[in-house]
Amino acid sequence: LSEFISDQSRQPEVIESRRRYLQAVREALGEHTPRTAEAEQLLADAYYFSDDMDNAISHQSAAHRIVEEIYGRERVETADTAGYLALMKSDAGDSEGALPLAEKAVEIREQLKQVTDSPAALTFNRRGVVRERLGRQTEAIADYNRALRILDSLDEADLWATMQIARNLISAALALGQPEVAEKTASKYIRKLKGTYVDGSLDFANLINEGGIALFDQGQYEKASSRYREAISEAESVENPDELSITQMKQNLASSLRSESKFTEAKAILSEVVTAWQQLEGADSTSMARALNELGVTLFEAGEYKEAEKTYQKAIDVLTRAGEIDTTDFLTYRENMANLLLSTARIAEAAAIQEDVLKKRRKADPAVPVNTAYAASQLAQMYRDLGRFSEAESLYRECIALRAEHLGEEHADTLTARQALAYTLQDSDRPSESAEQLELVLKIRRTSDGEQASTTAAAYADLGWNRYLTNQYSQADSLLNQALQIQLKTDGEDSVVTALTKMHLGVVMDTIGRCALAEQLLRDSAEVYRKRLGDTSVDTAVCIESLAGVFHSIGDYDQAESLYRESLKIKVACLGENHLWVADAYNALGLLNDDRRRFSEAEELHRKALAIRESVAGPNAGTTSTSLHNLGSICLQTNRYEEANEFLLRGVAISERLHGSNSIDVALTQRLIGSLRSAQGRFEEARTALEQALKILRRGFGPDHPRVADTLQRLTEVCVRQNEITAAIAYQDAAAQAGRRHLSRVLPGLSEFARQRYLTESHAVDF
């Protein structure tokens, strides 16, 4: 009955047959003979394949003891029984107890110089398995490589053993974060074993699948998808296909397709996978929950937030019913839900969930630092959106420290956290510190990934956008163009990352007056977003809004309004009315109507934006202060001074609390307060407010910035009304000199059209 050892339905027969054989051998030959040891190992083998580890270990221990007593310690028979016993103990969860046996087996073979045959390969493999389970992946990989070299040198190697050991090496390499090693091994043995007697087996299909995982972990999603399809085809061709394995392979394929932004196909496959898990394992299985979570992630990335939320909740409900609420998976699904709530501007709800998740991650036993780091980074993003910048900064620094210690300073996740910290510092009016972080990320990317890598391009793009936000338009142009040229080669014309860089470059071109180029870049970007994400994607809406900004800049207000409203319609459809991105759309339309001197319409739009921002981000959020500033501006322009005063004082109080009294946001609102006090005839207060604003703006923007010149001009007017002519002349001269110096730097880099527009626009008087 030995041939039925792999047939689970025949295991009881195999065990009974071998038990009777052992009994007969004992009765005929005695307890301590080579044949008795062989019979003990045969029975141990049968129990092992039946997952009865206690009986397997008991009989293998007996076999090892008999062999050692008969042959002594220094024999290959002793080594081989010790190695097999080590594997059984490790499989039973006692890898610490297994390691001395595995070490003993290798030591005996090396002393005897018996290290060139198949049993020797198995001995090294078994030690590798034990070491891997003890977290000693590097040593395990060395053992697996040694075993494979032995088998590769044999004329007639055991190909089943070769395939299994190759899979062990791939698993260890992936766990160690070496997907290149894993993929190289997979490719070698897929080629070597193709067309042999192991081809057509489920194990061979699994080898191909693991090669797909290695490609996926390297970001080679298209190749990974191809490998997964090959694995599925191989697994489906096996006699009596294993539906569990096939379903998992399909789930892997869907993840890869999602990473390629092929959301429609990924969703279809995952829907099939969810149904399969329900049929195979039941509605409350952890596999079912994982598939639902993966489907939720796909829906989320496709911008289908409402369906994603329902699907995430289903995954959470499955684990709740299964009593799995203290598991890592459960925390991950709740994190995904929190991220979705963040993306749909339900930030307070998101933060409440994430705070609980981070608390549990920190207390987890055993602690998983990378999971804690991720939870900290997610909560930091939420605090950032709530305007709680100091708390966000602290969490990002915790995340960076954890990732640098456990993953390395150059790891992609560590660099991502640095980028997020940079954005937070930018929000906190600390642009130079932000730039330092982004420059460090770029330096590491260029060294570790190479000048022409997609990740390096992304680092160039981030630094370019930082330069734009700090009004360094020439550097922004150069850096974004560097990023774009790399991305066109690595990611292609139609990739979403290329589209994002084009969008940012388009905004820069609009700012420096190259409006025709800006329009082309933004139209190209919008076309890619429509093609890859659909006409109703939020990313598409954001791009359309940027395109509207170009027409706003050149004074084509009708076209600008049409595009702004198209963007607004998409955002409302995707996100609902009560969302911060919807508030941004209302804000843009409000500014447009302000420029058209349609103050009534502008005020209505800004009030809508304010209501959403107060509801979602809170009454004391930075985004709320922006709406208060804009409403104060409109009231000032329409001579409603009491209302203007109320809006502006509330707005500046929020900015002071969030950014400090010396922040640029405070200075910009103080400038309006100065004009308001002047209009009210309160000239001393006006002068104090404007002088405070001037000091901050000079430090933040430099002495020649248009807003500095405008503030000097406003001070001139106040001094004239105070009849302080000497001071007025000094301020007027300073304003004129600042303006001339600024124009001498800016105008040479602008098109003729942009120069005319620049000279006729009132850049700083942005009531």
C-alpha positions in Angstrom: 0.0 0.0 0.0 3.0 2.3 -0.1 1.8 3.8 -3.4 -1.2 5.3 -1.6 0.9 7.3 0.8 -0.1 10.6 -1.0 -3.8 9.6 -1.2 -5.5 11.1 1.9 -8.5 8.9 1.5 -6.3 5.8 1.8 -4.3 7.0 4.8 -6.0 4.8 7.4 -5.3 1.7 5.3 -1.7 2.7 4.9 -1.2 3.3 8.6 -2.9 0.0 9.5 -0.8 -1.9 6.9 2.4 -0.4 8.2 1.5 -0.9 11.8 0.9 -4.6 11.2 4.2 -4.8 9.2 6.1 -3.2 12.2 4.5 -5.7 14.6 5.4 -8.6 12.3 9.1 -7.4 12.0 9.4 -7.0 15.8 8.0 -10.5 16.4 10.2 -12.1 13.7 13.4 -10.2 14.1 13.3 -8.3 17.4 13.3 -4.6 18.5 16.8 -3.6 17.4 17.4 -4.6 13.8 17.9 -2.5 10.6 14.6 -3.9 9.3 12.8 -2.8 12.6 14.2 0.7 12.1 13.0 0.7 8.5 9.5 -0.4 9.6 9.4 2.3 12.4 10.3 5.0 9.8 7.7 3.7 7.3 5.0 3.9 10.0 6.3 7.4 11.0 6.1 8.4 7.4 2.4 7.3 7.2 1.5 9.2 10.3 3.4 12.3 9.0 1.4 12.3 5.8 -1.8 12.1 7.9 -0.7 15.1 10.0 -0.6 13.0 13.2 2.6 14.6 14.3 2.8 13.0 17.8 2.8 9.4 16.5 5.0 10.4 13.6 7.7 11.8 15.9 7.3 8.9 18.3 8.0 6.3 15.6 10.8 8.4 13.9 12.5 8.8 17.2 12.4 5.0 17.7 13.9 4.6 14.2 16.6 7.1 14.9 17.5 5.5 18.3 17.7 2.0 16.8 19.9 3.1 13.9 22.3 5.0 16.2 22.5 2.0 18.5 23.2 -0.4 15.6 25.6 1.7 13.4 26.9 4.3 15.8 26.8 8.1 15.5 29.1 8.5 12.5 27.0 6.9 9.8 24.9 8.4 7.0 21.9 6.2 8.2 22.1 8.0 11.6 22.3 11.4 9.8 19.3 10.7 7.6 17.0 9.5 10.4 18.1 12.5 12.5 17.4 14.9 9.6 13.9 13.5 9.0 13.1 13.6 12.8 14.2 17.3 12.8 11.8 18.1 10.0 8.9 16.4 11.9 9.7 18.2 15.1 9.8 21.5 13.2 6.5 20.8 11.5 5.0 20.1 14.9 6.1 23.6 16.1 9.3 22.7 17.9 12.0 24.2 15.6 14.2 25.0 18.6 14.2 21.3 19.5 14.7 20.3 15.9 17.7 22.5 15.2 20.3 20.3 17.1 19.1 17.3 15.2 19.3 19.1 11.8 22.8 20.4 12.7 23.8 16.9 13.8 22.7 15.4 10.4 24.7 17.9 8.4 27.8 17.6 10.6 27.8 13.8 10.2 27.6 13.9 6.4 30.3 16.6 6.2 32.7 14.6 8.5 32.1 11.6 6.3 32.4 13.7 3.1 29.0 12.2 2.0 27.7 15.5 0.6 27.2 14.8 -3.1 24.1 12.6 -3.4 20.3 13.1 -3.1 20.1 12.2 0.6 22.7 14.8 1.3 20.7 17.4 -0.6 17.7 16.5 1.6 19.8 16.9 4.7 20.8 20.4 3.8 17.2 21.2 2.8 15.8 20.0 6.2 18.3 22.2 8.1 17.2 25.1 5.8 13.6 24.5 6.7 14.3 24.5 10.4 16.5 27.6 10.2 13.9 29.5 8.1 11.2 28.8 10.7 13.5 30.2 13.4 13.8 33.4 11.3 17.3 32.7 10.1 16.4 33.2 6.4 19.9 34.1 5.2 21.3 30.8 6.6 18.3 28.9 5.2 18.9 30.3 1.7 22.5 29.1 2.0 21.3 25.6 2.8 18.7 25.6 0.0 21.4 26.7 -2.5 23.7 24.0 -1.3 21.0 21.4 -1.7 20.1 22.6 -5.2 23.8 22.7 -6.3 24.1 19.0 -5.3 20.9 18.0 -7.2 21.9 20.1 -10.2 25.2 18.2 -10.4 23.5 14.7 -10.6 22.8 13.0 -13.8 19.5 11.7 -12.6 18.4 13.9 -9.8 15.0 13.6 -8.0 13.1 16.3 -9.8 10.3 16.4 -7.2 12.9 17.2 -4.5 14.5 19.7 -6.8 11.2 21.5 -7.3 10.4 21.5 -3.6 13.8 22.8 -2.5 13.6 25.6 -5.2 10.2 26.6 -3.8 11.7 26.6 -0.3 14.4 29.0 -1.5 11.9 31.3 -3.2 9.8 31.4 0.0 12.9 32.4 2.1 14.1 35.0 -0.3 10.7 36.6 -0.5 10.5 36.7 3.3 13.9 38.3 3.4 12.9 41.0 1.0 15.0 39.6 -1.9 12.4 39.2 -4.7 15.2 39.4 -7.3 16.8 36.2 -5.9 13.3 34.6 -5.7 12.5 35.5 -9.3 15.9 34.3 -10.6 15.4 31.0 -8.9 11.9 30.6 -10.1 12.8 31.3 -13.7 15.8 28.9 -13.6 13.8 25.9 -12.3 10.6 26.6 -14.4 12.9 26.3 -17.5 14.7 23.3 -16.1 11.6 21.4 -15.1 9.4 22.3 -18.0 8.6 19.2 -20.1 9.8 16.8 -17.4 7.7 14.4 -15.3 6.9 17.1 -12.7 5.4 19.3 -15.4 1.6 19.1 -15.2 1.6 18.8 -11.4 0.1 21.2 -8.9 3.5 21.7 -7.3 4.9 22.9 -10.7 1.9 25.3 -11.0 2.7 26.6 -7.5 6.4 27.1 -8.6 5.2 29.2 -11.5 2.8 31.1 -9.2 5.6 31.9 -6.7 7.6 33.2 -9.6 4.7 35.6 -10.2 4.8 36.7 -6.6 8.5 37.5 -7.0 7.8 39.6 -10.1 4.9 41.3 -8.3 7.1 42.2 -5.4 9.6 43.9 -7.8 6.8 46.0 -9.3 6.9 44.1 -12.6 3.1 43.8 -12.7 2.6 43.0 -16.3 5.1 40.1 -16.2 3.6 38.9 -12.9 0.1 38.8 -14.4 1.5 36.7 -17.3 3.1 34.3 -14.9 0.0 34.0 -12.8 -2.1 33.2 -15.9 0.4 30.5 -16.8 0.2 29.1 -13.2 -3.6 29.0 -13.4 -3.6 27.3 -16.7 -1.1 24.7 -15.4 -3.2 24.1 -12.2 -6.4 23.7 -14.1 -4.9 21.1 -16.4 -4.0 18.8 -13.5 -6.2 15.7 -13.0 -8.6 16.5 -10.2 -7.6 20.2 -10.0 -7.2 21.7 -6.5 -9.8 24.5 -6.5 -8.3 26.0 -3.3 -4.9 26.6 -5.0 -6.5 27.8 -8.3 -8.7 30.3 -6.4 -5.7 31.7 -4.6 -3.8 32.0 -7.9 -6.7 33.9 -9.3 -6.7 36.2 -6.3 -3.0 36.9 -7.0 -3.7 37.6 -10.6 -6.4 40.1 -9.6 -4.0 41.9 -7.3 -1.5 42.2 -10.1 -4.1 43.5 -12.6 -5.2 46.1 -10.0 -1.6 47.2 -9.7 -1.7 47.7 -13.5 -4.8 49.8 -13.1 -6.8 47.2 -15.0 -9.7 47.5 -12.5 -12.5 46.1 -14.7 -10.8 42.7 -15.2 -9.5 42.7 -11.6 -13.0 43.3 -10.2 -14.5 40.5 -12.4 -11.9 38.0 -11.2 -12.3 39.0 -7.6 -16.1 38.6 -7.7 -15.5 35.1 -9.0 -12.9 34.5 -6.2 -15.3 35.6 -3.5 -18.0 33.2 -4.8 -15.4 30.4 -4.9 -14.2 30.9 -1.3 -17.8 31.0 -0.1 -18.4 27.6 -1.8 -15.1 26.1 -0.8 -14.8 27.2 2.8 -18.0 28.9 3.8 -19.3 32.5 4.2 -17.3 33.1 7.4 -13.9 31.9 6.4 -10.8 34.0 6.6 -10.1 33.3 2.9 -13.5 34.8 2.1 -12.6 37.9 4.2 -9.3 38.3 2.5 -10.9 38.2 -0.9 -13.5 40.7 0.1 -10.8 43.0 1.4 -8.9 42.7 -1.9 -12.0 43.5 -3.8 -12.6 46.5 -1.5 -9.0 47.7 -2.3 -9.6 47.4 -6.0 -12.9 49.3 -5.8 -11.3 51.9 -3.8 -8.4 52.4 -6.2 -10.9 52.5 -9.1 -12.6 55.4 -7.3 -15.8 53.5 -6.5 -15.8 54.6 -2.9 -19.4 53.7 -1.9 -19.0 50.1 -3.2 -15.6 49.8 -1.6 -17.0 50.9 1.8 -19.7 48.2 1.6 -17.2 45.6 0.7 -14.7 46.5 3.4 -17.5 46.3 5.9 -18.4 42.8 4.7 -14.8 41.7 5.2 -14.9 43.1 8.7 -18.2 41.5 9.5 -16.9 38.1 8.3 -14.0 38.2 10.8 -16.3 39.5 13.5 -18.6 36.6 13.1 -15.7 34.2 13.1 -14.3 35.7 16.3 -11.1 36.9 14.7 -11.2 40.4 16.0 -7.8 40.3 17.5 -6.0 39.2 14.4 -3.6 41.2 12.1 -6.1 40.8 9.2 -8.9 42.4 11.2 -6.7 45.4 12.0 -5.7 45.6 8.4 -9.3 45.7 7.2 -10.2 48.4 9.7 -7.2 50.4 8.5 -8.4 50.1 5.0 -11.8 51.3 6.1 -10.2 54.2 7.9 -8.2 55.1 4.7 -11.4 55.1 2.7 -13.2 57.4 5.2 -10.1 59.7 5.0 -10.4 59.7 1.2 -14.1 60.5 1.4 -13.4 63.3 3.9 -15.0 61.7 6.9 -11.8 62.4 8.7 -13.0 62.4 12.3 -14.5 58.9 11.8 -11.3 57.8 10.1 -9.0 59.1 12.9 -11.1 57.4 15.6 -10.7 54.0 13.9 -7.0 54.6 13.2 -6.2 55.7 16.7 -7.7 52.4 18.0 -5.7 50.4 15.4 -2.4 52.1 16.2 -3.0 51.5 19.9 -3.5 47.8 19.3 -0.6 47.6 16.9 1.7 49.1 19.5 0.5 46.5 22.1 0.6 43.5 19.8 2.5 40.5 21.0 4.7 39.8 19.3 5.1 43.4 18.1 5.4 43.9 14.4 7.3 47.2 13.9 6.5 47.6 10.2 2.7 47.3 10.9 3.0 49.8 13.7 4.9 52.1 11.4 2.1 51.8 8.8 -0.6 52.5 11.3 1.3 55.6 12.6 1.7 56.9 9.0 -2.0 56.5 8.3 -3.0 58.3 11.5 -0.4 61.1 10.7 -2.1 61.6 7.3 -5.5 62.1 9.1 -4.0 64.5 11.6 -2.5 66.4 8.8 -5.8 66.7 7.0 -7.4 67.9 10.3 -4.7 70.6 10.6 -3.0 68.9 13.6 0.4 69.3 12.1 2.6 68.9 15.2 0.9 65.5 16.0 1.2 64.4 12.4 4.9 65.3 12.3 5.5 63.3 15.5 3.8 60.2 14.1 5.7 60.5 10.7 9.0 60.7 12.6 8.0 57.6 14.6 7.2 55.8 11.4 10.5 56.8 9.8 12.5 55.7 12.9 10.7 52.3 12.9 11.2 51.7 9.2 14.8 52.9 9.1 15.6 50.5 12.0 13.8 47.4 10.7 13.7 47.9 6.9 16.7 50.2 6.3 17.1 53.9 5.5 17.0 53.2 1.8 13.8 51.1 1.8 11.0 52.3 -0.3 8.6 52.5 2.7 11.1 54.6 4.7 11.4 57.0 1.8 7.7 57.2 1.4 7.4 58.2 5.1 10.0 60.9 4.5 8.0 62.3 1.6 4.9 62.4 3.7 6.8 64.2 6.5 8.0 66.7 3.8 4.4 67.5 2.8 3.5 68.0 6.5 6.4 70.4 7.0 5.3 72.2 3.8 1.8 72.5 5.3 3.4 73.9 8.5 5.0 76.7 6.6 8.4 75.2 6.9 9.3 74.9 3.2 13.1 74.7 3.7 12.8 71.7 6.1 10.4 70.1 3.6 12.9 70.6 0.8 15.6 69.0 2.9 13.6 65.8 3.3 12.7 65.7 -0.4 16.3 66.3 -1.4 17.4 63.5 0.8 14.8 61.2 -0.7 16.0 62.1 -4.2 19.7 61.6 -3.3 18.9 58.1 -1.9 16.8 57.2 -4.9 19.5 58.2 -7.4 22.1 56.1 -5.6 20.0 53.0 -4.8 17.6 52.9 -7.7 19.6 54.7 -10.5 19.0 57.9 -12.4 16.5 56.4 -14.8 14.3 54.6 -12.3 10.6 55.3 -12.0 11.1 55.8 -8.3 13.8 58.4 -9.0 11.4 60.2 -11.4 8.8 60.4 -8.6 11.3 61.9 -6.3 12.2 64.5 -8.9 8.5 65.3 -9.4 7.9 65.7 -5.6 10.9 68.1 -5.3 9.7 69.9 -8.4 6.2 70.5 -6.8 7.9 71.7 -3.6 9.8 74.3 -5.7 6.5 75.4 -7.3 4.9 75.8 -3.9 7.8 78.0 -2.8 7.6 80.1 -6.0 10.8 78.8 -7.5 9.2 78.3 -10.9 12.4 77.8 -13.0 13.6 75.0 -10.7 10.1 73.5 -10.6 10.0 73.5 -14.4 13.4 71.8 -14.7 12.7 69.1 -12.0 9.3 68.2 -13.3 10.6 67.9 -16.8 13.4 65.6 -15.6 10.8 63.5 -13.9 8.6 63.5 -17.0 11.3 62.4 -19.4 12.2 59.4 -17.2 8.5 58.4 -16.7 7.8 58.5 -20.4 10.5 55.8 -20.8 9.8 53.7 -17.7 6.0 54.1 -17.2 4.8 55.1 -20.6 2.7 57.9 -22.1 -0.5 56.5 -20.8 0.4 55.8 -17.2 -1.3 57.5 -14.3 2.0 58.6 -12.7 3.1 60.3 -16.0 -0.3 62.0 -16.1 0.2 63.3 -12.6 3.6 64.8 -13.5 2.1 66.4 -16.6 -0.7 67.9 -14.6 1.8 69.4 -12.1 3.9 70.7 -14.9 0.8 72.1 -16.6 0.1 74.1 -13.4 3.6 75.5 -13.4 3.4 76.4 -17.1 0.1 78.3 -16.4 1.8 80.2 -13.5 4.7 81.4 -15.7 2.4 82.3 -18.5 3.0 79.5 -21.0 -0.7 78.9 -21.2 -0.8 77.1 -24.6 1.7 74.5 -23.3 -0.2 74.3 -19.9 -3.4 73.7 -21.7 -1.9 70.9 -23.8 -0.2 69.2 -20.8 -3.4 69.3 -18.8 -5.5 68.0 -21.7 -3.1 65.1 -22.2 -3.2 64.4 -18.5 -7.1 64.5 -18.4 -7.2 62.1 -21.4 -5.1 59.6 -19.6 -7.2 59.9 -16.5 -10.4 59.4 -18.5 -8.9 56.4 -20.3 -7.4 54.7 -17.2 -9.7 55.7 -14.5 -12.9 56.7 -16.3 -14.8 59.9 -16.9 -16.2 60.0 -13.4 -13.0 59.4 -11.5 -12.0 62.0 -8.8 -8.5 62.2 -10.3 -10.1 63.1 -13.6 -12.0 65.8 -11.8 -8.9 67.2 -10.2 -7.2 67.4 -13.6 -10.2 69.1 -15.2 -10.1 71.6 -12.3 -6.5 72.4 -13.1 -7.3 72.8 -16.8 -10.1 75.2 -15.8 -7.4 77.2 -13.9 -5.6 77.8 -17.2 -8.7 79.4 -18.8 -9.3 81.3 -15.5 -5.8 82.7 -15.8 -6.1 83.9 -19.4 -9.5 85.5 -18.7 -11.7 83.0 -20.6 -14.1 82.9 -17.7 -16.9 81.2 -19.5 -14.7 78.2 -20.4 -13.2 78.2 -17.0 -16.6 78.1 -15.3 -17.8 75.3 -17.6 -14.8 73.1 -16.6 -15.0 74.0 -12.9 -18.7 72.9 -12.9 -17.8 69.7 -14.8 -15.2 68.9 -12.1 -17.7 69.8 -9.4 -20.3 67.5 -10.9 -17.9 64.5 -11.0 -16.8 65.1 -7.4 -20.3 65.3 -6.0 -21.2 62.1 -7.9 -18.2 60.2 -6.6 -17.9 61.6 -3.1 -21.2 63.2 -2.2 -21.9 66.8 -1.4 -20.2 66.8 2.0 -16.6 66.3 1.0 -13.5 68.5 1.2 -12.7 68.1 -2.4 -16.2 69.3 -3.3 -15.5 72.3 -1.1 -12.3 72.9 -3.1 -14.5 73.0 -6.3 -16.9 75.5 -4.7 -13.9 77.5 -3.6 -12.4 77.7 -7.1 -15.8 78.7 -8.5 -16.0 81.4 -5.8 -12.7 82.8 -6.7 -13.7 82.9 -10.4 -16.9 84.8 -9.6 -14.9 87.1 -7.4 -12.6 87.9 -10.4 -15.8 88.5 -12.5 -17.0 91.0 -9.8 -20.0 88.8 -9.2 -19.8 89.1 -5.5 -23.2 87.7 -4.7 -22.5 84.5 -6.5 -19.0 84.3 -5.2 -20.2 84.7 -1.6 -22.8 82.0 -2.0 -20.1 79.6 -3.3 -17.6 80.4 -0.6 -20.4 79.9 2.1 -21.0 76.5 0.6 -17.3 75.7 0.8 -17.2 77.0 4.4 -20.2 74.9 5.5 -18.6 71.7 4.1 -15.2 72.5 5.6 -16.6 73.2 9.0 -18.7 70.0 8.9 -15.9 67.7 7.7 -12.6 69.1 8.9 -14.0 71.1 11.8 -14.5 74.7 12.7 -10.8 75.2 13.6 -9.2 73.5 10.6 -6.8 75.2 8.2 -9.1 74.7 5.2 -11.9 76.4 7.2 -9.6 79.4 7.7 -9.1 79.7 3.9 -12.9 80.0 3.4 -13.1 82.6 6.2 -10.3 84.6 4.5 -12.2 84.5 1.2 -15.5 85.5 2.7 -13.8 88.3 4.6 -12.3 89.5 1.3 -15.7 89.7 -0.4 -17.2 91.5 2.5 -14.3 94.0 2.5 -14.8 94.6 -1.3 -18.5 95.2 -0.8 -18.0 97.6 2.1 -19.5 95.3 4.7 -16.9 96.0 7.3 -18.4 94.4 10.4 -18.9 91.0 8.6 -15.4 91.3 7.1 -14.0 91.9 10.5 -15.8 88.8 11.9 -14.6 86.5 9.2 -11.0 87.8 9.1 -10.4 87.7 12.8 -11.8 84.2 13.1 -9.6 83.1 10.2 -6.4 84.6 11.5 -7.0 83.1 14.9 -7.2 79.6 13.4 -4.0 80.2 11.3 -2.2 81.4 14.4 -3.2 78.3 16.4 -2.2 75.9 13.6 0.9 77.6 12.2 2.0 80.1 14.7 1.8 83.9 14.7 4.6 84.3 12.3 3.3 82.1 9.5 2.6 83.2 5.9 -1.1 82.3 6.3 -1.4 84.7 9.2 0.4 87.4 7.3 -1.9 87.1 4.2 -4.9 87.6 6.4 -3.3 90.3 8.4 -2.8 92.2 5.1 -6.5 92.2 4.6 -7.1 93.2 8.2 -4.8 96.1 7.6 -6.8 97.2 4.6 -10.0 96.8 6.6 -8.8 98.9 9.4 -7.7 101.6 6.9 -11.2 101.6 5.4 -12.6 102.0 8.9 -10.4 104.9 9.5 -8.4 103.1 12.2 -5.0 104.0 10.7 -2.7 103.0 13.6 -4.2 99.5 13.8 -4.0 99.3 10.0 -0.4 100.2 10.0 0.5 97.8 12.8 -1.3 94.9 11.0 0.4 95.7 7.7 3.9 96.1 9.3 3.5 92.7 11.0 2.4 91.2 7.7 5.3 92.8 5.8 7.9 91.4 8.3 6.6 87.9 7.9 6.2 88.1 4.1 9.7 89.4 3.6 11.1 86.5 5.6 8.9 83.9 3.9 8.9 85.1 0.3 12.0 87.3 0.1 12.2 91.1 -0.2 11.0 91.4 -3.8 7.9 89.2 -3.9 4.8 90.8 -5.4 2.9 90.3 -2.1 5.7 92.2 -0.3 5.5 95.0 -2.8 1.7 95.1 -2.5 2.0 95.3 1.3 4.4 98.2 1.0 2.0 99.9 -1.3 -0.8 99.5 1.2 1.4 100.9 3.9 2.1 103.9 1.6 -1.6 104.6 1.4 -2.1 104.4 5.1 0.8 106.8 5.8 -0.6 109.3 3.3 -4.0 109.2 5.1 -2.1 109.7 8.4 -0.3 112.7 6.7 3.1 111.0 7.4 4.6 111.9 4.1 8.2 110.9 4.8 7.2 107.4 5.8 4.8 107.2 2.8 7.7 108.1 0.4 10.0 105.5 2.0 7.4 102.8 1.6 6.6 103.9 -1.9 10.2 103.8 -2.9 10.7 100.4 -1.3 7.6 99.1 -3.2 8.8 100.4 -6.5 12.3 98.9 -6.0 10.9 95.6 -5.0 8.7 95.6 -8.1 11.5 96.5 -10.5 13.8 93.8 -9.0 11.0 91.2 -9.2 10.1 92.1 -12.8 13.8 92.0 -13.9 13.9 88.4 -12.8 10.5 87.2 -13.9 9.8 88.9 -17.2 12.7 87.4 -19.2 11.4 83.9 -18.6 7.9 84.6 -19.7 6.2 84.6 -23.1 5.1 87.9 -24.6 1.5 87.1 -23.8 2.5 86.2 -20.2 4.4 89.4 -19.8 1.4 91.5 -20.9 -0.8 89.5 -18.6 1.6 89.7 -15.7 1.9 93.5 -16.1 -1.8 94.1 -16.2 -2.8 91.7 -13.4 -2.9 92.8 -9.8 -1.0 89.9 -8.5 -0.8 90.7 -4.8 -4.1 92.4 -4.3 -5.9 89.1 -4.0 -8.8 90.2 -1.9 
